[in-house]
Amino acid sequence: MELPEDLKYTREHEWVSIEENVATVGITDHAQEQLGEVVFVELPGVGDRVEKSEPFGVVESTKAVSDIYAPLTGEVTEVNDDLPDSPELVNEDPYGDGWMVKITIGEDTDLDDLMTAEEYRQYIEESSEE
């Protein structure tokens, strides 16, 4: 399982890359492995506001339909326009071409709930033991 050290992670299996006041969001390698072959991705529109811990999109795979949760509150400034026609990018390159949205981080956004790669690795291990 790939887990880049420079990213932050959520308990809902999203990854976050933060550059200045913009967060790029996608689902983790672990999540795409659990989902299986991704066949459809539904994302919000540019300008939409997302709320931390609330669903903002959907990933459909051959195994399941899963919500994608916002790791923080802010405004969607960009969406990955390649995903509707090429949802397999989520499986092939979850941390690269499979990214989903870019969100402008609000001033009051608390990023302390995001996990480091090591914390996320431990979270997955503990979850799989249950």
C-alpha positions in Angstrom: 0.0 0.0 0.0 1.4 3.3 -1.1 1.3 6.1 1.6 3.2 9.3 0.7 4.7 10.8 3.8 4.1 14.4 2.7 0.3 14.1 2.7 -2.3 14.3 5.4 -5.1 11.7 5.8 -8.6 11.4 7.1 -10.5 8.6 8.9 -12.7 8.4 5.8 -9.7 7.5 3.7 -9.1 10.8 1.8 -5.7 12.3 1.4 -4.9 16.0 1.5 -2.0 18.0 0.0 -1.8 21.5 1.3 0.0 24.3 -0.6 -0.5 27.8 0.8 -4.3 28.1 1.1 -5.3 25.4 -1.3 -6.0 21.7 -0.5 -5.9 19.1 -3.2 -8.1 16.1 -2.2 -8.4 12.5 -3.4 -9.0 9.0 -2.0 -6.1 6.9 -0.6 -4.5 3.9 -2.2 -6.0 1.8 0.6 -9.5 3.2 -0.2 -9.2 2.4 -3.9 -7.9 -1.1 -3.1 -10.9 -1.7 -0.9 -13.3 -0.3 -3.5 -12.0 -2.3 -6.5 -12.4 -1.1 -10.0 -13.7 2.5 -10.0 -16.3 2.9 -12.8 -17.9 6.3 -11.9 -17.0 9.5 -10.0 -19.3 12.3 -9.2 -17.7 15.5 -8.0 -19.0 19.0 -7.0 -18.8 22.0 -9.3 -16.3 24.8 -9.2 -17.6 27.4 -6.8 -19.5 24.9 -4.6 -18.9 25.2 -0.9 -18.0 22.0 1.0 -18.3 21.4 4.7 -15.8 19.5 6.8 -16.9 15.9 7.4 -19.9 16.2 5.0 -20.1 14.2 1.7 -19.2 16.2 -1.4 -19.1 13.5 -4.0 -19.5 9.8 -4.9 -17.2 7.0 -6.1 -18.9 4.0 -7.6 -16.9 0.8 -8.1 -17.7 -2.8 -9.2 -18.1 -3.6 -5.5 -19.8 -0.5 -3.9 -21.0 3.1 -4.0 -19.2 5.3 -1.5 -19.4 8.9 -0.4 -16.3 11.1 -0.5 -16.1 13.3 2.5 -14.7 16.8 2.7 -11.6 16.9 4.9 -12.1 20.6 5.5 -14.5 23.5 4.9 -13.9 25.7 1.9 -14.8 26.5 -1.7 -14.1 24.2 -4.6 -11.7 26.0 -7.0 -11.0 23.2 -9.4 -12.2 19.7 -10.2 -10.4 16.9 -12.0 -12.3 17.0 -15.3 -10.6 13.8 -16.5 -12.4 11.6 -13.9 -15.9 11.5 -15.5 -14.4 10.0 -18.7 -11.5 8.1 -17.0 -12.6 7.0 -13.5 -9.9 4.3 -13.6 -7.3 7.1 -12.9 -8.5 6.8 -9.2 -7.2 3.1 -9.2 -4.1 3.7 -11.4 -2.8 6.8 -9.8 -4.7 7.8 -6.6 -2.1 10.3 -5.4 -1.4 11.8 -8.9 -3.8 11.9 -11.9 -6.6 10.5 -9.7 -6.9 13.6 -7.5 -10.5 14.8 -7.2 -10.9 18.5 -6.1 -9.0 21.5 -5.0 -10.5 23.5 -2.2 -9.6 27.0 -1.0 -9.1 26.6 2.7 -11.3 28.9 4.8 -9.7 31.1 7.5 -11.4 29.2 10.3 -10.5 25.7 9.0 -8.9 23.5 11.7 -6.5 21.1 10.1 -5.6 19.4 13.4 -7.9 16.5 12.7 -5.9 15.3 9.7 -3.5 12.5 10.3 0.1 12.0 9.3 1.0 9.0 7.2 2.2 7.1 10.2 -1.0 7.9 12.2 -3.1 6.8 9.1 -1.1 3.6 8.8 -1.8 2.8 12.4 -5.5 3.7 12.0 -5.8 1.2 9.1 -4.0 -1.5 11.0 -6.3 -1.0 14.1 -9.4 -0.9 11.9 -8.5 -4.2 10.1 -8.1 -5.9 13.5 -11.7 -5.2 14.5 
